[in-house]
Amino acid sequence: MEKIAIVTGSSSGIGFETALALARDGFYTYATMRNTSKADPIQDIAKKENLKLEVIKLDVDSAESIKSAISKIVSEKNRIDVLVNNAGYLLFGCLEDISVEDVKAQFETNFFGVVRLIKETAPIMRKQGSGIIVNVSSVAGRIAFPATPAYISSKFALEGLSESMRYEMSPFGIKTIIIEPGVIKTNMLSSFKETSAKPDSPYKKISEKVMTGIKMMGEMATPASEVANTIIKAIHTEDPLPRYVVGNDASMFLEAKKMKTDLEFENYLKKELFSN
Ligand SMILES: NC(=O)c1ccc[n+]([C@@H]2O[C@H](COP(=O)([O-])OP(=O)(O)OC[C@H]3O[C@@H](n4cnc5c(N)ncnc54)[C@H](OP(=O)(O)O)[C@@H]3O)[C@@H](O)[C@H]2O)c1
């Protein structure tokens, strides 16, 4: 039987690599993107490698766009085996420097986009009695860093959602997996680097420190293909773990958090982020 996979945000980075990895692994893959004018690079590779990969339009901010993409997939294939909720972006800025609208927009994509996709696909997986939902969170879904509170809270919310639905859906054969990458070399990192704190902000100093820290980590960033490989391994595991961490930086921070009290960890992170 042909297995069907859907990836959101496949125009670049982790989504691009994951859609290709799934197609190379034998899945008929719907590489979805909100702007299909960015489809050429992935389509060229798929054509060269003779992969079963189809680009379709899907904007996770739009319920209508999601409904139309999923109904097209179901009418063509009548099943969904893997859903990778990957689309997202990072809003840089300390809380006082960003508006409530900015925070809402961040949640609309990073959190409610995932909620909308799951609500459209879970009934299909439940009827089949099988399915895997992969939610691309971040190490920032378990550890808060300064100057990115909107992003951090959207990923913390995604972690809670994923843990809770894992209990609910597993009796129906639906597996939920959280992916927690550290710093990954993608467009997110470069567009994030271009943003800066408002010149008159009282938070300019801390924003700049965080920006410098991320830039430094970016130089040693993990390639997006490593995240894709982790996703492939996880979906082939009989009983997948709740979470998969990708990157030495993420493992290091999470290990330190496990070993320390909240206050000890806060002091450790301050030293890591602001010591130079
Ligand atoms: N890079 C990192 O260091 C890192 C670390 C941890 C977690 N992550 C997570 O990994 C995921 C992928 O990010 P990335 O690093 O691969 O960055 P990326 O290269 O910027 O890719 C982000 C993708 O999401 C898409 N997207 C944004 N808003 C969307 C929307 N409303 N509807 C549909 N697609 C939308 C983008 O489309 P456009 O091309 O149209 O903008 C792009 O395809 C995100 O959830 C991010 O939070 C990244």
PDBQT file of the ligand as one rigid body, heavy atoms in Angstrom, charges set to zero:
ROOT
HETATM    1  N1  LIG A 301      16.460  27.019  12.305  1.00  0.00    +0.000 N 
HETATM    2  C1  LIG A 301      16.510  26.752  13.590  1.00  0.00    +0.000 C 
HETATM    3  O1  LIG A 301      17.517  27.043  14.274  1.00  0.00    +0.000 OA
HETATM    4  C2  LIG A 301      15.352  26.038  14.267  1.00  0.00    +0.000 A 
HETATM    5  C3  LIG A 301      15.573  25.516  15.558  1.00  0.00    +0.000 A 
HETATM    6  C4  LIG A 301      14.527  24.879  16.210  1.00  0.00    +0.000 A 
HETATM    7  C5  LIG A 301      13.300  24.758  15.595  1.00  0.00    +0.000 A 
HETATM    8  N2  LIG A 301      13.101  25.279  14.349  1.00  0.00    +0.000 N 
HETATM    9  C6  LIG A 301      11.757  25.133  13.758  1.00  0.00    +0.000 C 
HETATM   10  O2  LIG A 301      11.852  24.496  12.489  1.00  0.00    +0.000 OA
HETATM   11  C7  LIG A 301      10.721  24.864  11.704  1.00  0.00    +0.000 C 
HETATM   12  C8  LIG A 301      11.195  25.184  10.304  1.00  0.00    +0.000 C 
HETATM   13  O3  LIG A 301      12.027  26.324  10.318  1.00  0.00    +0.000 OA
HETATM   14  P1  LIG A 301      13.389  26.431   9.496  1.00  0.00    +0.000 P 
HETATM   15  O4  LIG A 301      14.484  26.590  10.469  1.00  0.00    +0.000 OA
HETATM   16  O5  LIG A 301      13.464  25.363   8.488  1.00  0.00    +0.000 OA
HETATM   17  O6  LIG A 301      13.205  27.873   8.839  1.00  0.00    +0.000 OA
HETATM   18  P2  LIG A 301      12.909  28.343   7.340  1.00  0.00    +0.000 P 
HETATM   19  O7  LIG A 301      13.957  27.856   6.417  1.00  0.00    +0.000 OA
HETATM   20  O8  LIG A 301      12.670  29.805   7.463  1.00  0.00    +0.000 OA
HETATM   21  O9  LIG A 301      11.548  27.601   6.970  1.00  0.00    +0.000 OA
HETATM   22  C9  LIG A 301      10.327  27.968   7.523  1.00  0.00    +0.000 C 
HETATM   23  C10 LIG A 301       9.237  27.455   6.619  1.00  0.00    +0.000 C 
HETATM   24  O10 LIG A 301       7.966  27.763   7.208  1.00  0.00    +0.000 OA
HETATM   25  C11 LIG A 301       7.198  28.387   6.214  1.00  0.00    +0.000 C 
HETATM   26  N3  LIG A 301       6.112  29.207   6.756  1.00  0.00    +0.000 N 
HETATM   27  C12 LIG A 301       6.164  30.295   7.560  1.00  0.00    +0.000 A 
HETATM   28  N4  LIG A 301       4.914  30.738   7.791  1.00  0.00    +0.000 NA
HETATM   29  C13 LIG A 301       4.064  29.894   7.143  1.00  0.00    +0.000 A 
HETATM   30  C14 LIG A 301       2.670  29.811   6.990  1.00  0.00    +0.000 A 
HETATM   31  N5  LIG A 301       1.845  30.713   7.536  1.00  0.00    +0.000 N 
HETATM   32  N6  LIG A 301       2.133  28.796   6.250  1.00  0.00    +0.000 NA
HETATM   33  C15 LIG A 301       2.924  27.888   5.660  1.00  0.00    +0.000 A 
HETATM   34  N7  LIG A 301       4.275  27.932   5.731  1.00  0.00    +0.000 NA
HETATM   35  C16 LIG A 301       4.827  28.920   6.473  1.00  0.00    +0.000 A 
HETATM   36  C17 LIG A 301       8.176  29.182   5.376  1.00  0.00    +0.000 C 
HETATM   37  O11 LIG A 301       7.586  29.568   4.161  1.00  0.00    +0.000 OA
HETATM   38  P3  LIG A 301       8.098  30.850   3.314  1.00  0.00    +0.000 P 
HETATM   39  O12 LIG A 301       9.270  30.367   2.502  1.00  0.00    +0.000 OA
HETATM   40  O13 LIG A 301       6.924  31.200   2.461  1.00  0.00    +0.000 OA
HETATM   41  O14 LIG A 301       8.464  31.916   4.290  1.00  0.00    +0.000 OA
HETATM   42  C18 LIG A 301       9.263  28.138   5.245  1.00  0.00    +0.000 C 
HETATM   43  O15 LIG A 301       8.907  27.186   4.275  1.00  0.00    +0.000 OA
HETATM   44  C19 LIG A 301      10.038  26.017  12.428  1.00  0.00    +0.000 C 
HETATM   45  O16 LIG A 301       8.888  25.540  13.090  1.00  0.00    +0.000 OA
HETATM   46  C20 LIG A 301      11.077  26.456  13.452  1.00  0.00    +0.000 C 
HETATM   47  O17 LIG A 301      10.505  27.022  14.592  1.00  0.00    +0.000 OA
HETATM   48  C21 LIG A 301      14.104  25.899  13.672  1.00  0.00    +0.000 A 
ENDROOT
TORSDOF 0
